[in-house]
Amino acid sequence: MDLGFGREWGNITLVKVFFENFIIAKMQSSEDIHKVGITVSELLENAVKYSNKDGVRIIIQKMKKNGTVKIRVYNYADKQHINNLKIRLKEMRSMDSLDFYLFRMRESVKDKKSSPGLGLARVYHEAQADISAQYHENEKVVEVKAAINLRK
């Protein structure tokens, strides 16, 4: 499934509800539905928040062979954004998912001015997602990928 839209905050709820309803019809496990739902919601919130123009896009694929859901979210942003994101992802991979989530919560209380990174921490911990990001220089687009292993 491939869906694109503008960067209005109201779109996030509409898209999240749409995808949750779609996956409810396709998945039996409430745990899997939660994992996909929070991943869609948090990645879209980041895309809208950090996009510097309209053109947020989300693609969701369910891989039948291995029972994985792959989510890719695209948004326009400058190179500094992807550099900051890659630093956060490196930090995330260096910790256990719960430790990282708790660390990000403590950091958000200490420094209210910077981005706490709680959305990524939540996806990493609650959905146990493998998250990566890359920058497409020619298009000035950030692509964030999340792979979620579903229950069998």
VODRENLUM-70701 format. One line per field, with one value per residue: residue number from 1; residue in one letter; x, y, z of N, C-alpha, C in turn. Coordinates in Angstrom, 3 decimals. Each point is the difference from the previous one (the first is absolute). Example, Ala and Ser with C-alpha at 12.3 -4.5 7.8 and 13.67 -1.06 7.14 Angstrom:
2
num <- 1 2
residuo <- A S
n.px <- 13.190 -0.350
n.py <- -5.690 1.050
n.pz <- 7.800 -0.720
ca.px <- -0.890 0.820
ca.py <- 1.190 1.190
ca.pz <- 0.000 0.060
c.px <- 0.900 -0.770
c.py <- 1.200 1.090
c.pz <- 0.000 0.730
END
This chain:
152
num <- 1 2 3 4 5 6 7 8 9 10 11 12 13 14 15 16 17 18 19 20 21 22 23 24 25 26 27 28 29 30 31 32 33 34 35 36 37 38 39 40 41 42 43 44 45 46 47 48 49 50 51 52 53 54 55 56 57 58 59 60 61 62 63 64 65 66 67 68 69 70 71 72 73 74 75 76 77 78 79 80 81 82 83 84 85 86 87 88 89 90 91 92 93 94 95 96 97 98 99 100 101 102 103 104 105 106 107 108 109 110 111 112 113 114 115 116 117 118 119 120 121 122 123 124 125 126 127 128 129 130 131 132 133 134 135 136 137 138 139 140 141 142 143 144 145 146 147 148 149 150 151 152
residuo <- M D L G F G R E W G N I T L V K V F F E N F I I A K M Q S S E D I H K V G I T V S E L L E N A V K Y S N K D G V R I I I Q K M K K N G T V K I R V Y N Y A D K Q H I N N L K I R L K E M R S M D S L D F Y L F R M R E S V K D K K S S P G L G L A R V Y H E A Q A D I S A Q Y H E N E K V V E V K A A I N L R K
n.px <- 0.843 -0.325 0.310 -0.362 0.498 -0.678 0.592 -1.311 0.006 -1.129 0.866 0.801 -0.971 -0.321 1.273 0.258 -1.147 0.286 1.286 -0.394 -0.978 0.914 0.896 -1.023 -0.313 1.293 -0.046 0.366 1.279 -0.561 0.964 -0.238 -1.288 0.289 0.836 -0.831 -1.041 0.773 0.479 -1.161 -0.617 0.954 0.138 -1.327 -0.102 1.039 -0.581 -1.167 0.503 0.750 -1.138 0.717 -0.803 -1.146 -0.520 -0.730 0.756 -0.920 0.851 -0.993 0.892 -0.827 1.114 -0.583 1.193 0.366 -1.195 0.695 -0.243 0.115 0.420 -0.277 0.613 -0.504 0.944 -0.329 1.323 0.661 1.229 -0.120 -1.243 0.450 0.897 -0.922 -0.765 1.038 0.282 -1.287 0.024 1.166 -0.451 -1.084 0.756 0.530 -1.336 -0.339 -1.057 -0.170 1.286 -0.065 -1.121 0.466 1.116 -0.725 -0.734 1.095 0.517 -1.203 0.137 1.252 -0.226 -0.828 1.158 0.726 0.136 -0.930 -0.537 -1.064 -0.364 1.241 0.186 -1.176 0.279 1.187 -0.601 -1.085 0.456 1.089 -0.133 0.440 0.622 -0.146 0.973 -0.422 0.934 -1.020 1.266 -0.186 -0.794 1.052 -0.008 -0.585 0.609 -1.035 0.729 -1.092 0.646 -1.194 0.522 -0.890 -0.989 0.421
n.py <- -1.156 0.978 0.934 1.074 1.021 1.092 1.066 -0.118 0.445 0.548 0.036 0.235 0.579 0.689 0.187 0.333 0.642 0.567 0.136 0.494 0.665 0.374 0.246 0.589 0.401 0.288 0.454 -1.089 0.211 0.263 -0.851 -0.753 0.104 -0.169 -0.983 -0.420 0.072 -0.365 -0.959 -0.253 0.064 -0.646 -0.859 -0.032 -0.068 -0.830 -0.689 0.153 -0.347 -0.887 -0.165 0.393 -0.956 0.208 -1.177 -0.214 -1.085 -0.963 -1.012 -0.884 -0.947 -0.994 -0.475 -0.696 0.022 1.156 0.420 0.769 1.086 0.537 1.016 0.767 1.007 0.852 0.903 1.202 0.091 0.813 0.102 1.128 -0.044 -0.470 0.966 0.827 -0.404 0.028 1.149 0.355 -0.453 0.590 1.060 -0.100 -0.292 0.982 0.018 -0.641 -0.535 -0.711 -0.300 -0.165 -0.683 -0.607 -0.195 -0.253 -0.729 -0.477 -0.165 -0.462 -0.543 -0.374 -0.275 0.950 0.574 -1.076 -0.655 -0.541 -0.189 0.356 0.572 0.272 0.492 0.545 0.353 0.414 0.523 0.704 0.443 0.178 1.209 -0.476 1.085 0.516 0.792 0.640 0.725 0.351 0.218 -0.670 -0.763 -0.006 -1.335 -0.040 -1.187 -0.256 -1.061 -0.724 -1.017 -0.565 -0.825 -0.650 -0.208 -1.202
n.pz <- 0.000 -0.796 0.907 -0.664 0.725 0.343 0.512 -0.124 1.262 -0.446 -0.997 1.021 0.680 -1.082 -0.281 1.269 0.092 -1.166 0.339 1.165 -0.632 -0.862 0.949 0.606 -1.239 0.072 1.257 0.654 0.103 1.181 0.368 -1.081 0.230 1.284 -0.280 -0.925 0.820 1.024 -0.781 -0.570 1.162 0.649 -0.997 -0.094 1.318 -0.017 -0.973 0.607 1.169 -0.643 -0.655 -1.047 -0.499 -0.658 0.255 1.095 0.045 0.008 0.114 -0.024 0.310 -0.204 0.520 -0.928 -0.581 0.545 -0.369 -0.799 0.711 -1.212 0.733 -1.052 0.608 -0.877 0.146 -0.423 -0.031 0.815 -0.445 0.688 -0.484 -1.159 0.092 0.472 -0.992 -0.797 0.599 -0.065 -1.249 -0.140 0.645 -0.750 -1.033 0.703 0.099 1.089 -0.607 1.112 0.082 -1.312 0.114 1.064 -0.680 -1.078 0.837 0.600 -1.215 -0.297 1.203 -0.240 -1.290 0.382 -0.334 0.265 -1.136 0.776 -1.197 0.680 -1.137 -0.371 1.212 -0.168 -1.251 0.404 1.064 -0.240 -1.162 0.773 -0.543 -1.142 0.436 -1.209 -0.464 -1.064 -0.596 -0.767 -0.229 -1.123 0.728 0.838 -0.036 1.185 0.048 0.776 0.309 0.176 0.505 -0.019 0.874 -0.704 0.869 0.144
ca.px <- -0.843 0.804 -0.867 0.685 -0.868 0.666 0.598 -0.901 -0.036 -1.246 0.143 0.629 -1.059 -0.772 0.796 0.180 -1.267 -0.169 0.888 -0.412 -1.177 0.455 0.751 -0.931 -0.619 1.016 0.772 -0.792 0.638 -0.108 1.378 0.497 -0.740 0.584 1.346 -0.102 -0.677 0.871 1.074 -0.579 -0.282 1.215 0.820 -0.693 0.158 1.345 0.063 -0.705 0.716 1.299 -0.080 0.072 -1.049 -0.975 0.441 0.261 -0.445 0.192 -0.204 -0.013 0.004 0.079 0.798 -0.644 0.984 0.542 -0.925 0.472 -0.606 0.980 -0.614 0.931 -0.592 0.830 -0.342 1.030 0.720 1.374 1.013 0.239 -0.991 0.405 1.181 -0.508 -0.730 0.966 0.618 -0.992 -0.110 1.226 -0.173 -1.053 0.530 1.019 -0.660 -1.195 -1.133 -0.611 0.961 -0.026 -1.284 0.076 0.999 -0.630 -0.991 0.739 0.557 -1.079 -0.311 1.132 0.156 -1.298 0.145 0.425 -0.881 0.351 0.170 -0.827 -0.715 0.890 0.245 -1.220 -0.050 1.094 -0.312 -1.313 -0.199 1.228 0.284 1.334 -0.203 1.150 -0.347 0.954 -0.334 0.094 0.556 -0.576 -1.385 -0.037 -1.023 0.397 -0.759 0.142 -0.531 -0.192 -0.399 -0.612 -0.289 -1.319 -0.176 -0.350
ca.py <- 1.156 1.201 1.145 1.274 1.079 1.226 -0.086 0.460 -0.931 -0.762 -1.154 -1.120 -0.793 -0.634 -1.076 -1.039 -0.721 -0.752 -1.164 -0.915 -0.726 -0.911 -1.130 -0.799 -0.946 -0.911 -0.633 -0.505 0.299 1.397 0.466 0.409 1.211 1.082 0.271 0.708 1.281 1.011 0.312 0.916 1.274 0.706 0.380 1.091 1.225 0.517 0.474 1.284 0.966 0.386 0.282 1.426 0.305 -1.073 -1.170 -1.139 -1.237 -1.217 -1.260 -1.144 -1.289 -1.203 -1.003 -1.281 -1.053 -0.012 0.582 1.315 1.182 1.046 1.319 1.039 1.336 0.977 1.417 0.944 0.599 0.361 -1.001 0.022 -0.877 -1.402 -0.170 -0.125 -1.260 -1.099 0.011 -0.577 -1.429 -0.637 -0.006 -0.972 -1.358 -0.303 -0.307 -0.825 0.841 0.614 0.978 1.166 0.675 0.691 1.062 1.084 0.645 0.843 1.132 0.926 0.765 0.904 1.014 0.158 0.726 -0.853 -1.102 -1.101 -1.269 -1.024 -0.780 -1.073 -0.881 -0.794 -0.979 -0.938 -0.848 -0.651 -0.783 -0.764 0.237 0.291 1.314 0.574 1.216 0.471 1.275 0.003 1.341 0.663 0.411 0.618 -0.782 -0.938 -1.247 -0.763 -1.351 -0.803 -1.386 -0.560 -1.439 -0.314 -1.320 -1.009
ca.pz <- 0.000 -0.182 0.216 0.170 0.453 0.446 1.338 1.045 1.136 -0.028 -0.894 0.710 0.618 -1.072 -0.598 1.018 0.130 -1.245 0.013 1.070 -0.471 -1.044 0.572 0.812 -0.934 -0.526 1.062 1.116 1.287 0.447 0.196 -1.317 -0.389 0.801 -0.508 -1.280 0.248 0.611 -0.939 -0.983 0.648 0.428 -1.157 -0.699 0.797 -0.271 -1.383 -0.079 0.843 -0.539 -1.433 -0.299 -0.975 -0.178 -0.730 0.877 -0.657 0.787 -0.709 0.908 -0.686 0.839 -0.686 0.293 0.285 1.360 0.965 0.402 -0.608 -0.268 -0.107 -0.454 0.043 -0.702 0.127 -0.430 1.126 -0.346 0.342 1.443 0.636 -0.099 0.846 1.378 0.083 0.013 1.335 0.916 -0.277 0.496 1.450 0.280 -0.204 1.004 1.271 0.059 -0.379 1.183 0.516 -0.891 0.210 1.292 -0.170 -0.768 0.869 0.951 -0.747 -0.350 1.211 0.237 -1.038 -0.650 -1.265 -1.106 -0.342 0.898 -0.690 0.639 -1.017 -0.458 1.136 0.194 -1.085 0.245 1.153 -0.013 -1.215 -0.230 -1.420 -0.494 -0.632 -0.705 -0.735 -0.993 -0.627 -1.457 -0.237 -1.183 0.271 1.333 0.687 1.045 -0.002 1.237 -0.171 1.213 -0.255 1.206 -0.059 0.527 0.610 -1.017
c.px <- 0.902 -0.936 0.834 -0.991 0.828 0.492 -0.863 -0.097 -1.244 0.073 0.556 -1.067 -0.818 0.748 0.179 -1.269 -0.253 0.851 -0.375 -1.213 0.379 0.705 -0.863 -0.657 0.989 0.753 -0.908 0.516 -0.127 1.383 0.594 -0.668 0.565 1.374 -0.040 -0.620 0.908 1.137 -0.481 -0.172 1.275 0.860 -0.655 0.101 1.372 0.096 -0.674 0.770 1.265 -0.002 0.074 -0.901 -0.940 0.607 0.404 -0.596 0.287 -0.317 0.072 -0.094 0.029 0.703 -0.543 0.992 0.392 -0.902 0.434 -0.829 1.099 -0.740 1.086 -0.753 1.000 -0.480 1.170 0.657 1.409 0.964 0.272 -0.970 0.451 1.247 -0.400 -0.711 0.968 0.742 -0.937 -0.132 1.226 -0.060 -0.994 0.539 1.032 -0.602 -1.100 -1.205 -0.666 0.923 -0.009 -1.278 0.025 0.998 -0.606 -1.057 0.690 0.563 -1.083 -0.409 1.090 0.023 -1.283 0.102 0.370 -1.019 0.378 0.227 -0.828 -0.748 0.830 0.261 -1.203 -0.117 1.048 -0.354 -1.317 -0.226 1.188 0.414 1.478 -0.152 1.295 -0.478 1.071 -0.515 0.218 0.340 -0.686 -1.397 -0.141 -1.090 0.645 -0.918 0.300 -0.694 -0.122 -0.471 -0.464 -0.275 -1.329 -0.012 -0.417 -1.191
c.py <- 1.236 1.205 1.255 1.075 1.207 -0.130 0.608 -1.065 -0.867 -1.231 -1.224 -0.910 -0.729 -1.198 -1.144 -0.840 -0.857 -1.265 -0.985 -0.817 -1.019 -1.208 -0.855 -1.058 -1.063 -0.784 -0.418 0.482 1.483 0.587 0.486 1.289 1.206 0.381 0.819 1.379 1.052 0.379 0.982 1.383 0.792 0.431 1.108 1.319 0.622 0.579 1.363 1.075 0.525 0.297 1.498 0.392 -1.192 -1.156 -1.139 -1.237 -1.178 -1.205 -1.117 -1.267 -1.116 -1.065 -1.378 -1.075 -0.053 0.666 1.347 1.081 1.033 1.305 0.978 1.322 0.973 1.415 0.853 0.605 0.356 -1.068 -0.046 -0.918 -1.459 -0.259 -0.183 -1.338 -1.186 -0.085 -0.659 -1.503 -0.764 -0.118 -1.101 -1.422 -0.402 -0.420 -1.034 0.909 0.685 1.067 1.273 0.814 0.799 1.151 1.198 0.716 0.914 1.235 1.023 0.860 1.032 1.179 0.108 0.660 -0.908 -1.114 -1.222 -1.327 -1.121 -0.859 -1.159 -0.999 -0.913 -1.091 -1.089 -0.962 -0.762 -0.876 -0.919 0.104 0.216 1.272 0.456 1.237 0.301 1.287 -0.139 1.426 0.732 0.540 0.779 -0.646 -0.941 -1.212 -0.732 -1.339 -0.671 -1.383 -0.602 -1.476 -0.262 -1.376 -0.984 -0.802
c.pz <- 0.000 0.095 0.205 0.416 0.408 1.427 1.097 1.085 -0.012 -0.886 0.725 0.598 -1.063 -0.588 0.991 0.132 -1.248 0.012 1.099 -0.425 -1.070 0.612 0.920 -0.887 -0.467 1.071 1.143 1.350 0.360 0.251 -1.327 -0.465 0.747 -0.543 -1.287 0.215 0.603 -0.927 -1.057 0.614 0.314 -1.187 -0.803 0.770 -0.247 -1.403 -0.147 0.769 -0.678 -1.496 -0.243 -1.174 -0.118 -0.779 0.902 -0.682 0.916 -0.875 1.041 -0.833 1.033 -0.821 0.387 0.414 1.470 1.040 0.547 -0.679 -0.143 -0.237 -0.421 -0.020 -0.605 0.317 -0.491 1.237 -0.456 0.525 1.506 0.736 -0.059 0.838 1.464 0.207 0.063 1.336 1.004 -0.211 0.500 1.522 0.402 -0.086 1.053 1.344 -0.191 -0.254 1.194 0.589 -0.838 0.201 1.308 -0.048 -0.723 0.838 1.001 -0.693 -0.336 1.198 0.265 -0.963 -0.810 -1.382 -1.173 -0.236 0.832 -0.703 0.595 -1.015 -0.500 1.113 0.239 -1.062 0.219 1.133 -0.168 -1.224 -0.279 -1.472 -0.243 -0.837 -0.661 -0.755 -1.032 -0.628 -1.502 -0.427 -1.161 0.258 1.299 0.858 1.018 -0.110 1.308 -0.214 1.365 -0.423 1.325 -0.229 0.678 0.638 -1.074 0.427
END
